[in-house]
Amino acid sequence: MPTLPWTAPNPPRPGTTHAYVMASRFEVRSLKDVPRFLLKSLAAWRQVRRAPGALGASLVARPLARTFLTLSAWEDRDALYAYARAEPHRSIMNGLRSTMRDSTFTFWEAPVDRLPVDWDDARRRLDAARD
């Protein structure tokens, strides 16, 4: 299971006590869609590493299961949404919609002194969001 480990592109601004966290699970329709999704995910990953307000992120790729998991922490909801609307993320997500079988998202707040977020907690939250 290839994993891009937690990277923290920006320190929290002074006075920031909580991070806005997002976990996502993407499943592509077929194995032939995996290479394209993985390449596009890496471009989005590079964008996260430069995104204002990004406090940390990690990616887990399970290519044979056709599944990709993301976990990220942001200064606030606005920072996350600005990233999602910016290029190349916006075009990547629009371009990959036809390859998607399923996607799940979950959001919560976490104390910044508890970053990085635990993957086990994120997976539990994703599983609960699917039910």
C-alpha positions in Angstrom: 0.0 0.0 0.0 2.0 3.1 -1.2 1.7 6.0 1.1 2.8 9.6 0.8 3.6 10.4 4.4 2.2 13.3 6.3 3.8 16.5 5.2 3.2 19.9 6.9 3.7 22.6 4.3 2.7 25.5 6.6 2.9 26.0 10.3 -0.3 27.1 12.0 -0.6 30.9 12.4 -0.2 32.1 15.9 -3.4 31.7 17.9 -4.7 28.9 15.7 -5.9 26.3 18.0 -7.9 24.0 15.7 -7.5 22.6 12.2 -10.3 21.9 9.8 -9.7 18.3 8.7 -10.9 16.4 5.7 -10.6 12.7 4.9 -11.7 11.3 1.5 -12.0 7.9 -0.1 -12.1 7.6 -3.9 -12.7 4.4 -5.8 -12.2 4.2 -9.5 -14.3 2.1 -11.8 -11.6 -0.2 -13.2 -8.0 -1.1 -12.8 -7.3 0.6 -16.2 -8.3 3.9 -14.5 -5.8 3.6 -11.7 -2.7 4.9 -13.5 -4.5 8.1 -14.6 -6.0 8.7 -11.2 -2.7 8.2 -9.5 -0.9 10.6 -11.8 -3.6 13.2 -11.3 -3.5 12.7 -7.6 0.2 13.4 -7.5 -0.4 16.7 -9.3 -3.0 17.6 -6.7 -0.6 16.5 -4.0 2.0 19.0 -5.3 -0.6 21.7 -5.2 -1.4 20.9 -1.5 2.3 21.4 -0.7 2.1 25.0 -1.9 -1.5 25.8 -0.8 -2.0 28.7 1.6 -3.5 27.4 4.9 -2.5 23.8 4.3 -1.3 22.4 7.7 -0.7 18.9 6.6 -1.7 16.1 4.2 -1.1 12.4 3.4 -2.2 10.1 0.6 -2.7 6.3 0.7 -3.0 4.6 -2.7 -4.3 1.0 -2.9 -4.0 0.5 -6.6 -5.2 -3.1 -6.7 -8.2 -2.2 -4.7 -8.8 0.8 -7.0 -9.0 3.0 -3.9 -7.2 6.2 -2.9 -7.5 7.9 0.5 -6.6 11.4 1.4 -6.2 13.1 4.7 -5.5 16.8 5.1 -5.7 19.5 7.7 -6.3 23.2 7.0 -6.3 26.5 9.0 -10.0 26.7 8.3 -12.8 25.7 5.9 -12.1 28.6 3.6 -8.5 27.5 3.0 -9.7 24.0 2.1 -12.3 25.3 -0.3 -9.9 27.8 -1.9 -7.6 24.9 -2.6 -10.4 22.8 -4.1 -11.5 25.6 -6.4 -7.9 26.4 -7.5 -6.1 24.9 -10.5 -5.0 22.3 -11.1 -7.3 20.6 -8.4 -10.5 21.9 -9.9 -9.8 20.6 -13.4 -8.4 17.4 -12.1 -11.5 16.6 -10.1 -13.8 17.6 -13.0 -11.8 15.5 -15.4 -11.8 12.4 -13.2 -15.5 12.3 -12.5 -16.2 9.8 -15.3 -13.7 7.3 -13.8 -15.2 7.4 -10.3 -17.2 4.5 -8.9 -17.6 6.0 -5.5 -16.3 8.8 -3.3 -16.8 9.5 0.4 -15.8 12.7 2.4 -15.8 13.5 6.0 -14.9 16.7 7.9 -14.1 17.5 11.5 -12.0 19.8 13.7 -8.9 18.7 15.5 -6.5 20.5 17.9 -3.5 21.7 16.0 -1.2 20.3 18.7 -2.6 16.8 17.8 -1.4 17.0 14.2 -0.7 14.8 12.3 -4.1 13.3 12.3 -4.3 9.6 12.9 -5.1 7.4 9.9 -7.0 4.9 12.0 -9.3 7.7 13.2 -9.8 9.0 9.7 -10.7 5.5 8.3 -13.3 5.0 11.1 -14.8 8.4 10.2 -14.8 7.5 6.5 -16.5 4.1 7.2 -19.1 5.9 9.4 -19.8 8.4 6.6 -20.5 5.5 4.1 -23.1 4.0 6.3 
